[in-house]
Amino acid sequence: MQPQATSFNQAEATCQAFGSSTHSVSIQSEGENQFVNSLQGTQNIWTGGFRSPQEEFGKQPWTGHWRWTDESKWIYDSWKSRREAYTNSLDIRREPNNYYYTSEYWVWKAPSGGCAGGCTGSWNDGLEQKPGDAVAPYPLCKYIPNQSIERQSQCKIGWTLFQEYFCYQLQPDAIQPTFDAAEAACNAYGRGTHSVSIHSHEENEFVTSLQGEDNIWTGGFRQPMNGGIKPWVGLWEWSDGTQWKYDAWNSEELNNHYYGAEYWVWKGPGNSSWADSLNGFYPPHPIKALCRYEMIFSHI
């Protein structure tokens, strides 16, 4: 991490001084976001994320308008949302909000956590020029060896590719009727493989096509000790550590019906078919594991 910078452009210039392939950090996955958390400690940092002022007429969160200074693809984000301590509702300050003078076109990253009432994510849109005080972000630079990088070109045999980067496999046999058994079956394929997490309507439709008429465990859960009230906004998590930013609950869910202890998520056939459940409860038909992993980077 470099000396403090008061502007996005100054941070990018600091990184560029190390060579043309060095830029303010771009972040491509939850794993990389957590790694950046460990590097920045308690400091705010500038990322290389921005959108053009000429594209102002998009709608929050300006999907498709954000880009990175190193010209890598924008395939992941972790915008901050604050959760009220007693209602679990998200307040109006969720990011990106384009709050100051409607001119917040640049992305800075706060340390993970630290909000009263709880936070998810840590990215913020901001003005290009930050004040020279304690909140001014530091540059965090990133470069790619040999100036190029690619992911594995294909999934393992028997796995199905989605959105260029993610691989999925429905396990052929029904498993023991627990969330834990499904997660263990996926973990057996190696580090980074978990019960499926779902992050968009398109991915949900893809998972629906893979599962056919089978019920599946997802990697969704919430911690029993965290309390909260229905629909437990901000409390749901994925077993692979990715951010919870999409759901497709059945119209009769969430209901926490059985003994008030339905902390795990299974999915029936169809797109809007998620349900909360007991760890050991299963629907009338057998349930299977559907596993997911992200293809790793390799340098070239």
C-alpha positions in Angstrom: 0.0 0.0 0.0 1.3 3.4 -1.0 1.5 6.8 0.8 -1.8 8.6 1.2 -3.5 10.1 -1.9 -6.3 12.7 -1.9 -7.7 11.9 -5.3 -8.5 8.9 -7.5 -6.3 10.2 -10.3 -3.4 10.8 -7.9 -3.7 7.2 -6.7 -3.7 5.8 -10.3 -0.7 8.0 -11.1 1.2 6.7 -8.1 0.6 3.1 -9.3 1.4 3.9 -12.9 4.8 5.1 -11.7 5.8 1.5 -11.1 5.2 0.7 -14.8 2.5 0.7 -17.5 1.0 -2.6 -16.3 0.5 -1.4 -12.7 -2.8 0.2 -11.7 -5.0 0.9 -8.8 -6.4 -2.4 -7.6 -9.2 -4.2 -9.5 -11.1 -6.9 -7.6 -12.5 -9.8 -9.5 -13.9 -12.2 -6.8 -14.9 -12.6 -3.2 -11.6 -14.3 -2.5 -9.6 -11.4 -3.9 -11.8 -8.9 -2.0 -11.0 -10.7 1.3 -7.3 -10.7 0.4 -7.4 -6.9 -0.3 -9.2 -6.6 3.1 -6.2 -8.2 4.7 -3.7 -5.8 3.0 -5.6 -2.6 3.7 -6.1 -3.2 7.4 -7.9 -0.2 8.9 -7.2 2.2 6.0 -9.5 3.4 3.3 -8.1 2.7 -0.2 -8.7 3.8 -3.8 -9.6 1.0 -6.2 -9.3 1.4 -9.9 -13.1 1.4 -10.3 -14.9 4.3 -12.0 -17.7 5.2 -14.4 -17.7 8.0 -17.0 -19.6 11.2 -16.1 -20.9 11.1 -19.7 -22.9 8.0 -18.7 -24.8 9.8 -15.9 -28.2 8.8 -17.2 -28.0 5.1 -16.1 -30.0 4.0 -13.1 -28.6 3.0 -9.7 -26.5 0.9 -9.3 -25.4 1.8 -12.9 -25.0 -1.8 -13.9 -22.8 -2.1 -17.0 -21.3 1.4 -16.6 -18.6 0.5 -14.0 -15.1 -0.3 -15.3 -11.5 -0.8 -14.1 -8.4 1.3 -14.9 -6.5 -1.9 -15.9 -9.3 -2.7 -18.4 -10.1 -6.0 -16.9 -13.8 -7.1 -16.9 -16.1 -5.9 -14.2 -17.5 -9.3 -13.0 -17.8 -8.7 -9.2 -18.7 -6.0 -6.7 -19.1 -5.6 -3.0 -21.0 -2.4 -2.5 -21.7 -1.3 1.1 -25.2 -1.6 2.6 -25.9 -0.6 6.1 -28.4 -2.6 8.1 -30.5 -1.0 10.9 -29.7 -2.8 14.2 -33.4 -3.5 15.2 -35.3 -3.8 12.0 -32.8 -5.5 9.7 -33.9 -3.1 7.0 -31.4 -1.5 4.6 -31.3 2.2 4.9 -31.1 4.8 2.1 -27.4 5.1 2.2 -26.7 1.8 0.4 -24.0 2.2 -2.2 -23.5 3.2 -4.9 -25.7 6.2 -4.2 -24.1 9.1 -6.1 -24.8 11.2 -3.0 -22.5 14.2 -3.2 -23.5 16.7 -5.9 -24.5 13.6 -8.0 -20.9 13.4 -9.1 -19.7 10.2 -7.4 -18.0 8.4 -10.3 -15.0 6.8 -8.5 -14.8 3.8 -6.2 -13.0 3.6 -2.9 -13.1 0.8 -0.4 -13.5 1.0 3.3 -12.1 -1.6 5.8 -14.4 -4.6 6.2 -17.2 -4.1 8.8 -17.3 -1.4 11.3 -20.9 -0.1 10.8 -23.3 0.4 13.7 -26.1 -2.2 13.1 -23.9 -4.2 10.7 -22.7 -3.9 7.2 -22.3 -6.0 4.1 -19.7 -5.1 1.6 -17.3 -2.2 1.8 -17.2 -0.4 -1.6 -18.3 3.2 -1.9 -18.8 5.6 -4.9 -17.2 8.9 -4.2 -16.0 12.2 -5.6 -12.7 12.2 -7.4 -11.1 14.5 -4.9 -11.2 13.4 -1.3 -10.4 15.8 1.5 -6.9 15.6 3.0 -8.0 14.1 6.3 -8.3 10.8 8.1 -10.8 9.4 5.6 -8.7 10.1 2.5 -8.0 6.8 0.8 -4.5 5.3 0.2 -3.5 3.9 -3.2 -3.3 0.1 -3.3 -1.6 -1.0 -6.5 -1.8 -4.2 -8.5 0.1 -5.6 -11.5 -0.2 -8.7 -13.5 3.1 -10.6 -14.2 4.1 -10.7 -17.9 1.3 -8.2 -18.5 -1.4 -10.9 -19.2 -3.5 -13.3 -17.3 -6.1 -15.9 -18.1 -8.3 -18.4 -16.2 -8.4 -22.1 -16.8 -10.0 -22.5 -20.3 -12.5 -25.2 -19.3 -14.2 -27.0 -16.5 -13.3 -30.4 -15.2 -14.8 -33.3 -17.1 -18.4 -33.8 -16.2 -18.9 -30.1 -15.0 -20.8 -27.4 -16.9 -19.6 -23.9 -17.5 -21.6 -20.8 -16.8 -20.6 -17.1 -17.5 -17.0 -18.0 -18.5 -15.8 -18.5 -14.9 -17.9 -20.9 -12.9 -18.4 -24.7 -13.1 -21.3 -26.7 -11.8 -22.2 -30.4 -11.3 -25.4 -32.0 -10.1 -24.5 -35.0 -8.0 -26.1 -38.1 -9.6 -27.4 -39.7 -6.3 -29.6 -38.5 -3.5 -27.7 -37.7 -0.4 -28.4 -37.8 3.3 -31.1 -35.3 4.0 -29.0 -32.5 5.5 -27.4 -29.3 4.4 -24.1 -30.4 6.0 -24.1 -33.7 3.9 -24.5 -31.7 0.6 -21.7 -29.2 1.6 -19.4 -32.1 2.5 -20.1 -33.9 -0.8 -19.1 -30.7 -2.7 -16.0 -30.0 -0.4 -14.8 -33.5 -1.3 -13.9 -32.2 -4.9 -11.3 -29.9 -3.4 -10.7 -26.5 -2.0 -13.1 -23.9 -3.4 -15.9 -26.3 -4.3 -19.1 -25.8 -2.3 -22.9 -26.2 -2.5 -24.1 -23.8 -5.2 -24.4 -20.1 -4.5 -26.7 -18.1 -6.8 -26.1 -14.4 -7.6 -28.5 -13.4 -10.4 -31.7 -14.3 -12.2 -29.7 -15.7 -15.1 -27.7 -17.9 -12.8 -30.9 -19.0 -11.0 -32.4 -20.0 -14.4 -29.1 -21.9 -15.3 -29.3 -23.8 -12.0 -32.9 -24.6 -12.6 -32.0 -26.1 -16.0 -29.3 -28.3 -14.3 -31.4 -29.6 -11.5 -34.4 -30.6 -13.7 -37.1 -32.2 -11.5 -34.7 -32.7 -8.6 -34.7 -30.8 -5.3 -31.3 -29.5 -4.3 -29.5 -28.0 -1.3 -28.0 -24.6 -2.0 -25.1 -23.2 0.1 -27.5 -20.6 1.7 -27.8 -20.4 5.4 -28.1 -18.0 8.4 -26.6 -18.3 11.8 -29.1 -19.4 14.5 -27.6 -17.0 17.1 -28.0 -13.9 15.0 -31.7 -13.4 15.7 -33.4 -10.8 13.4 -36.9 -10.7 12.1 -38.5 -12.0 8.8 -37.1 -11.9 6.1 -33.8 -11.6 7.9 -32.3 -9.1 5.5 -28.5 -9.0 5.8 -28.3 -12.3 7.8 -28.3 -14.8 4.9 -24.8 -16.1 3.8 -23.3 -18.5 1.3 -21.1 -21.4 2.3 -18.5 -20.3 -0.3 -18.1 -16.9 1.4 -19.5 -14.9 -1.6 -21.8 -11.9 -1.0 -25.6 -12.5 -0.7 -27.1 -10.1 -3.3 -30.0 -12.1 -4.9 -32.7 -14.5 -3.9 -35.8 -16.2 -5.4 -37.9 -17.3 -2.5 -41.1 -19.3 -3.1 -44.2 -17.1 -2.6 -45.0 -19.0 0.7 -41.4 -18.5 2.0 -39.6 -17.4 4.1 -41.7 -18.9 6.9 -39.3 -20.5 9.5 -42.1 -22.9 9.9 -40.7 -26.0 11.7 -39.9 -25.2 15.3 -38.6 -21.7 14.4 -35.3 -23.2 13.3 -35.3 -23.2 9.5 -31.8 -21.7 8.9 -30.8 -23.5 5.7 -31.9 -23.0 2.0 -33.0 -25.7 -0.4 -34.3 -25.2 -3.9 -37.1 -27.0 -5.7 -37.6 -27.2 -9.4 -38.5 -23.9 -11.1 -37.1 -20.4 -10.8 -38.9 -19.0 -7.8 -38.6 -22.0 -5.6 -36.2 -21.3 -2.7 -37.3 -22.4 0.8 -35.8 -22.2 4.3 -35.6 -25.5 6.1 -34.3 -27.5 9.0 -30.9 -28.9 8.5 -32.3 -32.4 8.7 -35.6 -31.8 7.0 -36.2 -32.6 3.4 -39.1 -32.3 1.0 -41.3 -35.3 -0.1 -38.9 -36.3 -2.8 -35.2 -37.1 -2.6 -32.7 -34.2 -2.4 -29.4 -33.8 -4.2 -26.2 -31.7 -4.0 -25.4 -29.3 -6.7 -21.8 -28.1 -6.5 -20.1 -25.0 -7.8 -16.5 -23.8 -8.1 -14.8 -20.7 -9.7 -12.1 -21.4 -12.2 -8.7 -20.2 -10.9 -6.4 -17.7 -12.6 -3.2 -18.9 -14.3 -0.4 -16.6 -15.6 0.8 -16.7 -19.2 
